[in-house]
Structure formats: structure tokens, C-alpha cells
Amino acid sequence: MEKKFAVNAYRMFLIWGIFSALGTAVSTLVDAVLIGNYIGSDGLAVTNIATPVFLLFALLSVTTAVGANVLIGQALGKSETEEANKLFHIQLTAGLVETVVCMVTGILGGRKLLYAIGATDTIINLAESYIFIVFLCAGAFIFYYILSYSVRSDGDPKTAAAASVVLIVLNIVLDILFMGIMNFGIKGASLALCIATFCGVLVLLTHFMRKHTLLHLGLAVPEKDILIEFVKNGFGTGSAFLFQAVVISVFNRLLVKQSDGVSLVAFYSILYTMSTFAYAVSDDASSALTPVVTIFKGEKDVDSIMKVVYTALKVVMCAGIAISGLYMIFASQIIQLFGVTDSGQIQLFAKGFRIFALSITLTGINAVMTSFWQSLSRAKPAGIMSVLRNFMMMLILGNIFIPRFGTNGLGITYLCCEGTGILFLLYVHIRSNTEEMLKKDCSTVLRSYEKAYVINKDSIAEISSDLEKISEEWEIDFKQAFMINFVVEEVILNIIKFAVDKEKKECSIAIRLVDDQGEYIMRIRDDVADYNPFESDGDEIDHAVLKMIQKKTKYCDYQRKLIFNYLYLIL
């Protein structure tokens, strides 16, 4: 029953995140298809050349966001909201600095940067007109990532998904308007993406206008030690974007040197676009892991953490096998979707695409484990995994296989790199069992009791009986034992009276009691809708009883975390 809370929380973040991630992938796919059909292979080549710029934004913002929200989630799990907000404010300040750096870099050195990442004289002007607008709007991209992660950490995956939907729909509509109707060309694609991303940021900001949010907007002077922790905890995920940027630039150069080089770069753009669609599930399965694991890490709940990890691995393995199969079966049709009509190119590209498809399941497993290590602040294995599979092996194998096998070599490189990641994962598991390390890290000398129950009137008697047994076993003073039972009974009755009747599902409640040298810390967690018993619409008797509970306890605080209501009391 206790593990049900963890799985339900992960499922909620996963479902909303998958809608968001698949929507983003569909948007990327439609964007590339529109550019390919409106502008042609030069347009596809330009978007692929410009990809490292977006990856630069992602590197800075995701490293900051993941690193910060690992710490924020752990602080919220410990009920340290003041510390969580301090970390959140430092994160926002870092985002502002990153925005200024990106804008200045792009405006002053955009053309040189484009040459450095693979642009040729034939497409440099087209690429420059596309990228200039993107750099002007760097802040939208950076804060979209930062706020999306933080909103999830604050238990609101629905708003993060809503922001993604707004971004996707607007991007597609504006693409058609600017490129198809108003004939803005490649500038239209850039302008559409920037406007859509800015609107996505506005949607994310609405989260902080709600009543029971734990995080609040603000700025704080960055502290060196905290920034270092951000980078350490976020490097495993964030660095992947840096490595992708370097790898894409190198691969573009390797491909463009071959005969019909621009067409090969265009194929790489197709592969990269479809990879975002393929990785949508695995990326979200790993990103949904972080807020759930960090919260339960703060609560020292090892069983729930491991249940979430195993669930995530099952998701990426099943989804990876299904998507790989579809890609291999419909490879030729996918290539044609992007405007490729030459039968020889379709056959050539489809073969390389099928080889790439074999790597998708392995990518999901590696992504989940990297995110898991980061959530536990195990920065070293997460960083090594990222460097190994996203950078080192990519460059080594790419320089071997691409010049020899062209587009097939591209697919072989991806497959071999993900295979290397799996081997490293097995090595880490054999050398240091993560579950055993986690149990040791979360061990405590304090006596504790925790059990979950279905919420109904019959369960009150069961809970009272269990608490009486614990009170006798721990030799709790009669008055304190009575108060513990009284608090739990009144809270459950209020939940049944004002919240459960509105639910169409079976609801659960978990009672945790910790003996801190004669002072008893109680945590009551339920999975009904957003409900604070101390703000319920009860009668005078209800309010009088709840006020007495607040008065008789040393500490009483309600919080909404993940998808649960938490009530903390000290007696």
C-alpha cells in the first residue's frame, strides 16, 4: 500500500509529461516537415546547423534547472520550504545571467559561430537570418526550461503540460502563417518558435499565482557553493546538450565533405527530428523520475524510490521496443514525409535510419539510470555516463564509421554508443549496488512507524488499533497517545466528510510517526484532491476541533507536494 503513493505520483508526472513530450516531438516533426516542403533541403540543413545553438540554451538552463531542482525536491521532502525557495530564487538569478550571456554572444558573434558549427558559404546568409532572432529571444528558451522543471517540483505537472501544448499549437499555427501565407521564409520559422516559447513561459508563470504553491517567485544573490552543487547535480543531464552540440557540429562537417554533402546533412536533420520523437517517452520517463525520487529521498523512503525506478525502466523498455519496430517497418515512408523524392536517396537513408532505430530502447534505459543517479546526488556516475555515451564514444566512433559508411555509419555510431552506456551501467551496478547505498544513506537511529490505509470509516478503527499498539510498544505517555489518536481520527473524518465524497476513485492515507527522544513527529499524507482540513467548509464544531488540534500541537503545517496533501504535526 505504501508503494502505491510512489507509483501514483510517478504515473501522474509521467502521463502529463508524455503528453507534453510527445506534443513537443510532434511540433518538431511538423516544423521540420513544413520547412522541408516550404523551403527545401537548404532549410532543413539550416535548422540542423542551428541545432547546437538551441542545445547551448538547453545546456545552461537544464544544468541549472536539474541541479537546482534535485536540491529543491529534497528540501521539500524534508519540509524545508524556506531553503527550497532560496534555491529557487538563486536558480532564477542564474537564468537571468545566462540569458544576458547568450544574447550578447549571439548578437556580436553569430556569423562566426555559424561557420564554426558547420555552415557553408551557400547557406550562411539563410542560417544567419534564422539564428539572429533566436539569440534575441534567448531568455524565453532558458526560462521555459527552468520554470518547467520547477513547476513540476512544486507538484504541478498539468501546468507544465499546458505550457507545452500552448507552445506546440502556436508554433505550428504561426509556422503556417509566417512561411505558408505571409512568405517570410526561414525567418518565419524562427519567429514562430520564439513567440510560441514566450507564450509557454507565460503559462508556466500562472502556477505561481495559485494559493498553495510552496515555491514563490523572487531573486537571490547566488552563492558559490550552491552554484557548484547545481552544476554537479545537473551536469549529467545538462552536459548531454553540450555534447550533442559538439557532436552535431562534427558530424555535419563529416557529412558535408562527402559527395552530395548537403543532402546528407538534410538526412541528419531528419534523423535528429525523429530521434526527438523517439526519445519523447524515455526523456519524460527520466524527467518524471526526478521530482518524485527527490521528494521521497527527503522522506528517506527507499522502497518507494526503488518502485518508481523499476516502473520507469519498464516504461522505457516497452515503449522503446514498440517505437523501434515502427521506425524499422515504416522507415521509407518517414523519409518521404520530409520531401525526399529520389528513390536512391530514400533507400539509402532508410537503411541508416533502421540501424539507428535499434538504439532507441538502450537510450531509454541509459536516460532513466542517469536521471536516477542525479536525483540521489550521485553526480560522478551520472557525469561519466553522459560524457561516455553522449560525447567521447560519439566522436571516436563517428570519425571511424561516418567517413566509411556515410548515413549507415551515423546509425551504427548511435547504436554502439548506447551499447557502451549499458555496459557502464552494469559495471556501476556490480561495483556499487545503488539500492544498498541508498538504504545506508537513508538509515536513521530514530524509531519510526508508517502504514498506509484505504480512506473510509471502517479504517479509522484499524488505524486506532495500530496506533494503540505502537503507543504501548513505545511506552508513550497516555496524554500523548490519546492526542495522537484524536488528531488522526479528526483529520480522517474531515477528509471523508469534505473531500473523499467528491472523488470517483479509492483514496488512501499514510500515517507516519517518528519518536524523536519523547517528541513525536507525525506526517499524514493522503491522495485526495487538493484539500487542507484546516480550511474546510465545516460547521462550528468542526472548526473548534481543528483549532484545538492546532493549539495543542507544538507545530502544525499543511503542504501540497507532488499530487499529495501533507499534514505535519509535532506533539
Secondary structure, DSSP 8 states (H G I E B T S, - for coil): -HHHHHHHHHHHHHHHHHHHHHHHHHHHHHHHHHHHHHT-HHHHHHHHHHHHHHHHHHHHHHHHHHHHHHHHHHHHHTT-HHHHHHHHHHHHHHHHHHHHHHHHHHHHHHHHHHHHTT--TTTHHHHHHHHHHHHHTHHHHHHHHHHHHHHHHTT-HHHHHHHHHHHHHHHHHHHIIIIIIS--THHHHHHHHHHHHHHHHHHHHGGGGSTT-S---------HHHHHHHHHHHHHHHHHHHHHHHHHHHHHHHHHTSTTHHHHHHHHHHHHHHHHHHHHHHHHHHHHHHHHHHHHHHTT-HHHHHHHHHHHHHHHHHHHHHHHHHHHHTHHHHHHHTT---HHHHHHHHHHHHHHHTTHHHHHHHHHHHHHHHHTT-HHHHHHHHHIIIIIHHHHHHHHHHHHHTHHHHHHHHHHHHHHHHHHHHHHHHHS-HHHHHHHHT--SSEEEEEEEE-SHHHHHHHHHHHHHHHHHHT--HHHHHHHHHHHHHHHHHHHHHTGGG-SS--EEEEEEEEETTEEEEEEEE-SSS--GGG----HHHHHHHHHHHHHSSEEEEEEETTEEEEEEE-
